[in-house]
Every structure is written in C-alpha cells, then in structure tokens.
Amino acid sequence: MTVPRSMSALAVGLLVVVAVILAVLWSRNAVRHPSADARGDGTTPACAPLNPSAPPPPECPQAQPPTQRTP
C-alpha cells in the first residue's frame, strides 16, 4: 500500500507549522526550554525573603498566622 503524495505534503506542512509556532513561543518566552529547568539559574523563590531574619511578605502563605484545627 502506498501513501498518497498529498498525505506526505500534509505531514511536512504540519511539522513546519509546529516548528514555527514553537519558535515564536520561545522567542516571546512563553515556553521555556527543558534544559532551563535542569540548571539552577540562581533565582530565589517568590516567597523567600531576601533577609532570612526578616518576616515573609504578607502575600505569602507562610506569613499567615496558624489557625487552630477543629477536632
């Protein structure tokens, strides 16, 4: 059984479209490269205070006072 020529052209066209979409997303930093997750870029987590002796910012869950659970 042979594959019609139009099917091959459609497959190549779809690959090109996906490659262009990924290139556009990577250029706008909408998609990160997988190797960016593996290496540490040295950024601190959002809720980590810059000064460890200072309290966390109020929007962090760690800044909320603990609540007593009901039994």
C-alpha positions as CSV (number, residue, x, y, z in Angstrom):
1,M,0.0,0.0,0.0
2,T,1.4,3.4,-1.0
3,V,0.9,6.7,0.8
4,P,-0.6,9.4,-1.5
5,R,1.7,12.3,-2.2
6,S,-0.8,14.8,-0.6
7,M,-0.5,12.9,2.7
8,S,3.3,13.4,2.7
9,A,2.9,17.0,1.9
10,L,0.4,17.5,4.7
11,A,2.7,15.8,7.2
12,V,5.6,18.0,6.2
13,G,3.4,21.1,6.3
14,L,2.2,20.3,9.8
15,L,5.8,19.8,11.0
16,V,6.7,23.2,9.6
17,V,3.7,24.9,11.3
18,V,4.6,23.3,14.6
19,A,8.2,24.4,14.3
20,V,7.2,28.0,13.5
21,I,4.7,28.1,16.4
22,L,7.4,26.8,18.9
23,A,9.9,29.3,17.6
24,V,7.5,32.2,18.1
25,L,6.6,31.0,21.6
26,W,10.2,30.5,22.6
27,S,11.1,34.0,21.3
28,R,8.4,35.5,23.4
29,N,9.5,33.4,26.5
30,A,6.1,31.8,26.6
31,V,7.7,28.4,26.5
32,R,10.9,27.5,28.4
33,H,13.5,25.2,27.1
34,P,13.6,21.9,29.1
35,S,17.3,22.5,29.9
36,A,16.3,25.7,31.7
37,D,14.6,23.6,34.4
38,A,17.6,21.3,34.9
39,R,20.1,24.1,35.6
40,G,19.8,26.4,38.6
41,D,19.6,30.0,37.4
42,G,20.1,31.3,40.9
43,T,16.7,32.9,41.3
44,T,15.1,32.8,44.7
45,P,11.6,31.5,45.2
46,A,8.8,34.1,45.2
47,C,8.1,33.8,49.0
48,A,11.7,33.5,50.2
49,P,12.6,36.7,52.0
50,L,15.8,38.5,50.9
51,N,16.8,38.7,54.5
52,P,16.4,35.4,56.3
53,S,15.8,37.1,59.6
54,A,13.0,39.2,58.2
55,P,9.4,38.0,58.2
56,P,8.0,36.8,54.9
57,P,5.9,39.2,52.8
58,P,2.2,39.3,53.7
59,E,1.0,37.7,50.5
60,C,3.0,34.5,51.2
61,P,1.1,31.6,52.9
62,Q,3.9,31.4,55.5
63,A,3.1,34.9,56.7
64,Q,-0.5,33.9,57.7
65,P,-0.8,33.1,61.4
66,P,-1.5,29.4,62.0
67,T,-5.2,28.6,62.5
68,Q,-6.3,26.0,65.1
69,R,-7.9,23.0,63.6
70,T,-11.3,21.8,64.8
71,P,-11.3,18.3,66.2
